[in-house]
Amino acid sequence: MWTTAISLPVMNSREQDAAGFITDNKQYLENIPADMRDATRQDEIHANQMGYTADVVVEIDAAAYDGAGYFIDEATGDEYDIVRTFQADRSNRIQLTGKRRQHGKS
């Protein structure tokens, strides 16, 4: 049923060391079971009409999603910005449409 796993950010704390450098300590909710597929032609058309691009659509349990702005595909390490969410009425699953981030950008 589930084809992969993703991670969602849950907290980000910043610390400053004695030299004044700031370090981000990000915490993630990991190993969230997910179904991932490439965006279909219809997804791409809808995204284009709304002014964004869509690379993948991930479906997860809605209880795991708390409004995060991006997710990480644990299989590849790729990061995706969440550009659209969709949850059908009376469904316990939510679809996250993601746009792949360029490597090195977090």
Buried (B, 14 or more C-beta within 10 A) or exposed (E): EEEBBBBBBEEEEEEEEEEEEEEEEEEBBEEBBBBBEEBEEEBBEBBEEEEEBBBBBBBBEBEBBEEBEBBBBBEEEBBBBBBBEEBEEEEEBBBBBBBBBEEEEE
